[in-house]
Each structure stands twice: as structure tokens, then as C-alpha cells.
Amino acid sequence: MNRGIRRGTLMALMAGTMLAQLPLATWSPAMAQEAAQVYDFNIPARAIRAAMNDIVRVSGIDVAFAETPSASVRGNAVRGSMTAEQAVALLLSGSGLGYQFTDRNTVTIFDKGPDSGAAGADGALNLGTIMLQGGAGTEGSNSYTTTASTIGKTSETLRETPQSVTVITSRQIEDRGLNDLGAALNTATGVTVTPDQYYSAGRFFARGFEISNLRIDGGAVGVTSSFDAISSVGLTRFDRVEVLRGADGLFSGNGEAGGVISLARKRPLEKRLSTVELGYSNFGNARASYDFSTPLNEAGSLRSRMIIAAEKGDTFYDLGERDNRSVYAVFEADLGDSTTLSFGGSYDRQKSSPWTGGMPRYLDGSDPALPVTTSLGTDWARLDHKGWEVFAGLRHDFAGGWVWNSNVTYARHRYQALYGYLAGAVDPATGDGLVYNGSHNWGKGYQLQADSNLAGQLDIFGMPADVVVGLDYAKHSSDVSRAEFAGPSLNLADIGSQGWPIGTVPTFPGDSRYNFHPYEETRFGAYARAKLHLSDSTQAMLGLRYGSYRFSFHRASYNRDGSTNWTEALDYSDNGVLTPFAAISHDLNSSWTAYASYAAIYQSQSRYLRGPEPGTPLDPITGQTFETGLKGELFDGAVNASLAAYYTKRKGEAVYDPRYSGVYDPSNGSNCCYTDSGDVTSKGIDLELSGEVAPGLELFAGYTLNLNKNSETNSLYNSVTPKHMLKIWGNYTLPGDYSAWSLGAGVRAQSATSVSGTEWVPDGAGGWLGLPFSFGQGGYAVADLSLRYEFSERSSVVLNVNNLFDRRYYAQLGTLSKNNFYGAPREIAVTFRSSF
């Protein structure tokens, strides 16, 4: 298992000093059997840190190594059949470095020079040992960056990944008090998070497009809608959050060009450990969790972990409450030296008093400027959501360095909700226009994701190549019913003085109800990717996905007596879809790599129909994302840096067809009629820096420039994504006698945003009237602060102050009648953690 080592601690200094004195390449008895296993290596001459990651991937040994200038030394090429020890010895030959296997999982590389481990002039120890952390896990690393990412199925360094990837590590999650997926993604470079009625964690956007696909443990794609509830859980069970920005047609297939989210579950630890976490904020919200991991036998070949979490309290706005519970358990079993089985499950129950409508605007688009804590909801609104999940994974390491990985996840959920809120465009002269709206909601559904892949090295056209081939299957299905009803009207001046009595709310289903069933998507795909080493410094990557997709969108409106008002049934399939991927990269030196990549886009829009009625599904959206840039491993790998320029073009966007203008009616089920004539472009740059930029200073900084355009209307395609976005957070651990204290500070800033469109309102004669609108808000910045004190290496308390200066801003702009959501005001939260 991974061993995180806190840099600068006395234990690490002592361990490095002693290991540097050991004889070169001395095997312990426990490694004798492992040493006999032979692997096939095809590793070009490259920086020792990167080459050691390749040895880890091929041999399956879990290697760890810390920071020193030696990490950037270029090692020898490693090619041929040999043991892991022989590969390490060949890599380091002539470099002036030595190595020592301390057990079957850990190799330490050290400087053999005379000053290694010696005392400096100031009496401090010079640590020449490097501990290289194998794998992509970040738990216990105390770092804002990672040595690897698994967003591309196999473990690769960020420098080796020819697309823009952000990794939010365990240390960042703890330092910033990030409790759910929405909070985590709000800190990611280039990502915008907006509140939404049907997405409990919010909706996520990057580069002007939505991020709607999500993978767990490198598996097949799931979706983020709350109808499927995969993204609504907290982060207590996850090691890290990875975000790829741009098209992911190779491994995801159908999806938006915004990117994909990858979550990595926490795994059992090698040693017994318990962690308790308690938190409370001035919003009246309390949190508690207990994390217990232990080996189940003396050999450590059976391991388990359980995490129990609870959250209860209020929201920053009036009438809002939440009461959440979750249990997560995972088991691992080593089935011999080469095979590991993992399996587990989780249960989540979420209760809340939701307010889903947001703030209204005046008829002229101006802001009523209600207090941030204002709620236009009701005291009887409620949401009760339950979710279950089971999962399993199997990894087998073959001779010759090939690795087979398979995993499957099955999740079900069920919810009931009763919503009530005020909405409506307000007349600025009279204050009239607000009307209570409500709905009964009931739903259930499931998701199934399965993936199996084989990764290894072989020769292609006489060149060494890293290859991954696999199959995946994913399906999500929902059965949802909703009954809408209206309540009394209310003047803006009377907000808070009267409400909507529960006794006047009709029982389900009211006068009529909508039903969405079946509401599902099925995906099947085969994918292959090869990274060819054209030379020791140049690699070319080629990939292709063959996908088949099936969509069923059935919906209907029923009257109280059971008679049918209207129905709509869309069944659509698309088979043999090819989505290619290509990239080339060149190592400029031991620290920097230049790259360029191409990714294809495929996105179904079968819910939009081509006229005349009843209509036929539009063809899918297609397009490409081009990206080029630089990636660097700085300060001997302690820092990852990236600069990317991107250009995305999508063709075939659904555009409302004016030839059938009389057909459109928002009160019925028609999605007709549209044409697929729209073209959209998005271009810009991403900058990111993460890791320990100076002793004791961990930094995450990201800047994004985005210019998106709808060619059909010659206007902005998506106003959710601002033109400029900057996110910076740093955490500094004080030196010397004050090292128990650390101070964190950061800012999230963005440029102005605006929205425009047509608000459909009743015309008073039984019809609908389109009311054009356009409004916006200026740029803003939100500052956050944290203070951490460590009682010991295993106990700490953290004070987080979010929105330090209590900036009033909108996290989302909506329409004239609703969906304008304030960002949270100043929040002060305290978290205590202790491990034993």
C-alpha cells in the first residue's frame, strides 16, 4: 500500500540517514521470492522519477520516494526481460545513486555521495534519500499535487497526460474543509459550479460546456444527475477528485465537451488506524465521521475499512435544514502474490428542507437585492433520499508486466420530495408578480457500470509501446413522477410575513401528474490506446473507441382520474460510433514536456426532434477538441505545472426551427421542432501550478481564459462560464518551534457574467407570452482563510473562514422569475481530527 511521508519530519530525516549507510542493493529475505519474478520492460532513458513510475506500473511493486535533486537525474533506458531489482539497478547504473529494498513493497533510492546523511554546517541533516510514492493515492501525502493520475485508466503522471487534468488531493480537501463534490470542484481550475433543483451537488461546467460524466475507480461512466444520485454523496469515502477538461471521447464516449470527473475510493490501509473528525459551522451545521481501517489477519493479506459519517443542521438561508447519514465499507484480499480482490458497499440517507426556486428579478431585469439569507421557500418542503451501492474490483499482475483490471459498480436510489417556493417576475412599481409554486416528486432508479481492461508493454513496428485495451458497459435508468400545483400570490413587501399553509396543498397527485419512464441510457464500448516511444524523448499516443448507444425517453401526462393527457416516446440507438484520440509529446529536458492532442466529440441529442410533428430525433452533435501546451515537474517533482491552449468546435447543435413556431408550447410534452444547424466554438488557455513551491508552502493556483461562441446567433454560447477565472490557495507551515501552526489563504475571482433569453409567462387568456430579458453581474472575488494547529502528528484542529469579507454575489444567474442563487455568505467552521 502507499506510504505517505511528511517531508521535513524528524522521522524521515532519521530514516533517510540510516538507509543511506546500508550496502547497495541489499535484499531482505522477504524479497527473495519476489526477486525471482521476471518482467518485460520497455522504458526509454528519462528522469529517474518518471522511469521509476514505469517500473512500478510494470512490476506491480508499490514504490515510494521523496524529494531530492537526484529525482531529476536522467537514468538509463530499461529494456528487456528482468526482475524488478535488475530494472532498478540498470536504471541507476552510473548515476551516483544507490537503492535499498526495505521490504517487498518499498525501494529507497539514495545519494551515495560523501555528504549523504551528513550534518551540515548549521547542524541540520542533509537528507539524500528519495522516497518515491508509487500509485496515484494522495491520502497521507500531505501534498497539493500527486505523482500520478488514473483518469486515463492506467496510472500516469500529470506530465505524461496530454490533456488538462486537475487533481484535488486529500490534503486540499482537509485544509479547505471540502465536504462534498460541489465544494471540491468549485476549487478546480476552470470549473464553474451552479446550484440546481435536480442536482444536489450542483451542475458543473468547464470551457463553456457541462461536465455530466463521472467515473469511479477508473470504471465505466456514470452520470451526475440527482435522478441517479451518484454525485450527491460526501467526500469522506474518497481519496481524491480528478477532473479532465475537454473532450473524453476515448474512455467516456457519449458526453459533453466540458470533461469528465474521476473519483477514487479510499482503500484499506496496511496498519490499523482509526480517525475521528468533528466539525461545526456558524450556519448551525454539525458534522461527525469515524474512519476505521485494519488488517484482518496476521499476514495483512486481508484488510478492511469502514467510514461512518453524519451531518445535521441548518443552511445559510432561512428554513433550510439537512440531516444526512452514510456508511461505507470496503474489503481487500490478496489472492496470492499477483491477484487482489476488492469489494464493498455504501448506504446514504439524506433528508433536507430544500428551497429550489432561487431569487426572482424585476420585470426590467434589475435586482430586488433581497438579503442573502432570504428564503422564498416554505416550512413544509422536504426531500427524503436513500441510496445503496455495491462494488467489486479484481486486479491480476501477469508475468511480463501485463496487468488486468476489472471493476463493477451497481447503485440504486429512491426519493420522495415535496417542493414549495415563490417565483415570478416582479413588477417594480407594485411589487406584484410572485406566486407560490409547488410539486410532489417521487422517483427511483439505478446505475450499473462495468469495465475490464488489460495494460502492458509490447513492440509495435519495432518501437516499445504502452498499451491499454478494454471493454466497458454502463446503464442508468429512472422512473420519475411529478405533480405540479400553484398556490397563492404574494407581494414582495410581504415576504416573511405570511406563507402558504400546508393544509391548502393538494395531496399527490393533485389534478395531474407527469411520469418519466423509462428514462434511460445504455452504453457499450471497446477502446484501445497505444503510447509509442518514438525515441527516448518523444512519444506518440493513438487511441480509438467503438461505441454503441441506446436511449429511451418516455414521458406522459396523466389526469387525476388516470386518463392520459399526452404521451411522448422516444427510442433511439446509434451503433458503431468511432471516437478517435491522438497526441504527441516531446520531453524538452528533464523537467518540461511539450504536447499536442486531438479528441473527438460525440453527444446524442435524440430528445430534440426534427419537424414536422411528431418529429424524428436529431443526429448527434459531433466535433473535436484540439489542445497544445507545456507540462512540467519542478523542484524535483514536488510541483506540477501546466500551460494549455485549447480549441473546441461542435457541429450539429439543436436550434429551434421557426418554421414550426406555432407548434411549440411549454405546457405540453413536445420537443419539436428543431434543426441541427448550430455550430459552437470554445477557445482559451488554462494555467495551473500545484505542489510545494517553497519549504513548507503548498500552493494551488489556476487561471482560465474562455471565449465561447454560438455561430448561429453570433453571440455567447454559455454565459455560465466567465471569460476570466482565477483560483489560488496556499497553505504555509511555520518553521522551527512554530511548525505546529499553518496558515492558509486564497481567493476565487471571476469576470462579469450575464444571461439573456425569453421568459414564458401566462398571458392571462390561457396562453403563454414570451418576455425577453437580459441582465448580469460584474466580476467579483471571494477570499477564504484557514488556520491549523497540530497538537501532535495525529491530532489537529482547523479553523476555516469562507467568504472572509462577506461578499454578496450570485453563484448563478437564472431568469426573471427564478433560479438566481446567492453564493454563501461568510462561514466560520471548526474541524477537529484525531487518529489513533
Summary of the structure (lengths in Angstrom):
residues: 836
radius of gyration: 27.8
end to end distance: 18.8
largest distance: 91.9
contacts: 2970
relative contact order: 0.11
helix: 8%
strand: 56%
